[in-house]
Amino acid sequence: MIFASTDRARVFALPPGADFPQLFAQGLRKRLDGLPAESRARITILVNSGRMRRRIRECLVAQGPGLLPRIRLVTEPLLFDGAPQHAPPVSPLRRRLELAQLVGMLQAANPNLAPRAAVFDLADSLARLFAEMQAEGVGFRALDELDLSNHADHWAQAQRFLHLAETIIAPDAPDAEGRLRAQVESLTAKWQDAPPAEPMIVAGSTGSRGTTALLMKAIARLPQGAVVLPGFDFDMPAQAWSQLDDAAAAEDHPQYRFHALLHGLGLAASDVAPWDDSPPLPRGPLVSLALRPAPQTDQWLREGPSLGNLVAATEGVSLIEAPSPRAEATAIAHCLFDAATRGARAALVTPDRDLTRRVAAALQVWGITPDDSAGRPLGLSAPGRFLRQVAELFLRRLDVPKLLALLKHPLAHSGSERGAHLLHTRDLELFLRARAMPFPDAQVLSAFAADDVPRKDWARWLSVTLPGAPDPSPRPLGQLVADHLALAERLAAGQAGTGTGGLWDEAAGLEARAAMDALATDADAGGNLTPFDYDTLLANIFAAREVREPVTAHPDVMIWGTLEARVQGADLVIAAGLNEGVWPKAPDPDPWLNRAMRAQVGLLLPDRQIGLSAHDFQQAVCAPRVVLSRAIRTSEAQTVPSRWLNRLTNLMKGLPEQGGVAALDAMRARGQLWLDQAAAFEADFRAVPQDPPAPRPAPAPPVRPQKLSVTQVETLIRDPYAIYARHVLGLRRLNPLLPMPDALLRGTVLHKVLEQATEPDAPRPLLEVAQDVLDDAVPWQAVRALWWARLARVAPELEAYMSHQPGEIALREAKGGWELRDPPFTLTAKPDRIDIWPDGRAHILDYKTGAPPTDKEQREFAKQLLLQAVMAQEGAFTGLGPREVARVSYLGLGGSALKLSKTDMTPALIDEVREGFVTLIRAYLDPRQGFAARRAVQKQNRAGDYDHLARFGEWTMQDGSVTIRVGWDND
C-alpha cells in the first residue's frame, strides 16, 4: 500500500510552474521507499496524453533500474481487467457525413442560412455538439425541454432541427465520446461492488471533460486510488475558492475546473495535499491574486499589501512589449538563441502559429531548427496539395496556370522519367505563352506535339489522362472518391502508367492515404455530392489532419502549444502572443445553442476554453525563468493586452509600497534588452556596405538597330532604353501564363472585325461579324458581351462613316518597308487600311480601341500615321507604288461615340516628318548616343517592360541619364 487508508477521496496536486512529470515521478518514488520492488509494477497511472506518458516514463527510468508501473491513457478504460465490453463507436467521419447530408438539405431549403461552402463546417459543429452531449451525460430529451420563450425565433428553428438530427443518428452506435462515457459508467459501477486493490493514480489531468472528471472521481474514492492535479493554486484563500461556485461568472478562472471536481468529491481546497514537498515559487501568491475573477478584484486592496517584496518575486520575469509582430519574433529568437548557447533548455509557448513561423524563420540566421510539437496540416503537405489540385480538375475548367502548377508539382509524373516530363512541361509552357491559349485542351496538346515523337507520346498520355469538361451534377461520394484517386494515381505514376509514383510515400503520403481510405470506407454515408461539395469536404478533412515530418531539430530549443507546455520542463519559458483574441482566443460561436441554452441543458459554457487557457497561462508565468511577450501593434491596428497580463501589470502598479512599480519597470527593462539586442543585430546587417544606387542608364552599344516599325519609333522617342533592350540585347517580355482580355487582345479582335466586315467581295453587317469573331477569339463570356456592347454603341456611326468614304480600299493589313540609304536604315509598317480616292491620292486609316492621339502628340511622339504617309509617298507599299497622301485619320472606337482625328497632309508636312525622322535615326545610329531610360514617358506611373533591367526605383525621373559604353572592346 502506498496510500494510508481514508474514508474520503484522495486528491493531491502540484503548484503552477512545477515540472509536473519530474516532480510526479519524484513523489512516487518517495512513496515507494521501503516497499518491495514488485510494488511499482502493480501501480496503474492514467494520464491525459501520449506526451505525458512518454515524459513520466523517461523520468521514472532516469531514477535508475527497476520495474515500471503501467502507464495508460484516460481514454483507454477497456484495458482494465474485467472491463465491460461495448459495441465499437461510429467513426467521426461517418457521423459528419450523415449530418452533412441533413445540413445540406437545410441549406438548400434556406440559402440565406449560410453559403454552400459552410455546410461541412456546420456539420462538424453539430457533430461536436452531439459528442459533447454524450461526453457530459446530457440526453437528447434535454433539448426538447428547453425554454425558448425569451429567445429569438431562429433558436426555436435550431431546436427543431436538432431534434430531426437526433432521429437520424439515433439508430447508429454512439460516438467515441459516448462509448467512452458508457465504458466509464459501467466500470465505475463495477468498482462500487468490487474495487481494485492495486494502486491507481490519475496524473496531470484537469478534469475539464465530463467523462474524464467522472473517472477521476471514481478513482479518487478507490481504496488505493488518487488524483494528482497539475497547476493547483495552493495560495488561493478559502474565501476566493468559495466565490467560484457561480459557473456563469467564474468558469473562465484558471482554477474553476478544480473547484468543480472537488465539489463533486465533497472536498474543499484545503483537503488537497501537495504531492511533493518541493518549495513553492515566491511568485505564486502574486499571480494567484492577479487572476482572481473580475468581480473579486476588490481583494487586491486587502490582500495586496501582504504579498511582500515584488521585486524579488518577479526577478526571473521579463516583459517584452514589441512595436510589431516582427520585432516580437526577432526578440524571442534572440532569447532562444541565447539560451541555446548557454546549454539551457528554452521553450516558446504560444497558441499563435503565425508567431511560431516567424520565430522559426528568424532562428535560421544561426542555423537553428526548433523542435516544434505541432504538425503541419495535411492540406499544406505535398500529397495534400497534389490531391486538392487534382480534385479541382473535376470542378473548374482547366486553364494554363492550373495545368502547369499540376505538372510541375513534385509528385506529378514521379514514377519514372521525371526529367523528360519536366522538359516537355517547359516546352509546353513556352508554347502556350507564345500563342496566348487560356484553356489548353486535347487539340492544343496535339498542336504542341506536332511531329515530335517523344513529345507526341507525352502529349497523348496527358490528353487521355486529363478529364474533359467539368460535370457539375451530383454523384455518389464513393464514385467521386474512386475517380479522384484513379486520376491522382495516374498523374503521379506518369507516362509509364505503373505504380503510384511517390504519392503515398513518407509520413505525409501515409497520412494522405489513410485519409482517403477512411473517406472511401465511409463514402456510403455521404450521399450524392457535387464536385464543389467534394472539394469543400476534402479541404475540411485535410485541415483536421496533421503530419509530423522528421526533422533534425535543436535538442534545447522547443516550440510548444499550450497543452504540450503542461507536460514538458524547460529552464526558460517564453509565453508569447499575449494579446486578446490570441491568448486567450475568443470562444468559437455555436450556431445551434446559445450560452443560455447550453446552461439550461447542462453543457459546458464557452468560457470553459478561456478558463483552460488561463490555467495554461498560470502554469507558464509561474515557471522559474519566464519571458512574457506581446506585440503592441499589428499591421492593421493597436492590440489589446491579454486580460491576464493586464491584471498582473495593473496589480503591480497599484502596489508601489511592495515594489510593484519598480518590479514592473525592471521586467520591462529586461524585455527591452532583448528588443535592443535584436535591433542592434539587424542594424549590423544594414551597416554592411551596400552597392550604391544605380544611375539612370543610357547605354551606348557599338551595335545599333538597323530596322524598326513605325509603332516602335514612338518607343524610341519616349523610352529609348526599351529599344536597346529589345533590339540590341534581344530581350522580349514573356507572355503571361493566363491570357487576359487586355487592350492588345481587344485591338486584335477589333482589327479582325473591321477587316472581315469590309471584304469587298462579301461585305457583312458589322455586328454580325463582331459576334462571330468574338465567339472565336474571346473565351470569356462576360468579356464577349461587354466588348460587343461597346462596339454596338459606335457601330451605326462607324458604318455610316465607312459607307461615305470616297474611293476604294487599296490595302488592308499589308506590310511595307522603306529602305533609307543615308543613313542606312529600314522602316516598316502594317497599315490598318489605305483607301485610294478618285483623284488618285491615298487616305490612311488606323483603328484605335482607345482615344486617338491629339495633334500635339502626333507632332512630338505618335508619328505612326505620319510616317506611313511618308512611306506611301516613297513607294514603300507593294501594289500601291509611290502615292501622294491626302489625309491620315484615326478612328477612336473606345467611347460611347465615334471619335475621328484627321490630319490633311501637305508637301511641307511630309518634308517635315521625313526630315525629323532621318535626324532621329541618324542620332541613334551615332555610337556616342546613349539609349536613355524612360526619356519622355507619357505617364510616370506607367510600367515599362524593361524598367527592372534599367533599375528604375534606384533612380528617379528627376535624375539625369548617364551614358554607359557597353559591349566595346576596351570596356
Secondary structure, 3 states (H helix, E strand, C coil): CCCCCCCCCCEEECCCCCCHHHHHHHHHHHHHCCCCCHHHHCCEEEECCHHHHHHHHHHHHHCCCCCCCEEEECCCHHHCCCCCCCCCCCCHHHHHHHHHHHHHHHHHHCHHHCCHHHHHHHHHHHHHHHHHHHHCCCCCHHHHCCCCCCCCHHHHHHHHHHHHHHHHHCCCCCCHHHHHHHHHHHHHHHHHHCCCCCCEEEECCCCCCHHHHHHHHHHHCCCCEEEEECCCCCCCCHHHHHCCCCHHHHCCCCCHHHHHHHHHHCCCHHHCEECCCCCCCCCHHHHHHHCCCHHHCCHHHHHHHHHCCHHHHCCCEEEEEECCHHHHHHHHHHHHHHHHHCCCCEEEECCCHHHHHHHHHHHHHHCCCCEECCCEEHHHCHHHHHHHHHHHCCCCCCCHHHHHHHHCCCCCCCCCCHHHHHHHHHHHHHHHHHHCCCCCCHHHHHHHHCCCHHHHHHHHHHHHHCCCCCCCCCEEHHHHHHHHHHHHHHHHHCCCCCCCCCCCCHHHHHHHHHHHHHHHHCHHHCCEECHHHHHHHHHHHHHHCEECCCCCCCCCEEEECHHHHCCCCCCEEEECCCECCCCCCCCCCCCCCCHHHHHHHCCCCCHHHHHHHHHHHHHHHCCCCEEEEEECECCCCECCECHHHHHHHHHHHCCHHHCHHHHHHHHHHHHHHHHHHHHHHHHHHHHCCCCCCCCEEEEECCCCCCEEEHHHHHHHHHCHHHHHHHHHCCCCCCCCCCCCCCHHHHHHHHHHHHHHHCCCCCCCCHHHHHHHHHHHHCCCHHHHHHHHHHHHHHHHHHHHHHHCCCCEEEECCCCEEEEECCCCEEEEECCCEEEECCCCCEEEEEEECCCCCCHHHHHHCCCHHHHHHHHHHCCCCCCCCCCCEEEEEEEECCCCCCEEEEEECCHHHHHHHHHHHHHHHHHHHCCCCCCCCCCCCCCCCCCCCCCCCCCECCECCCCCEEEEECCCCCC
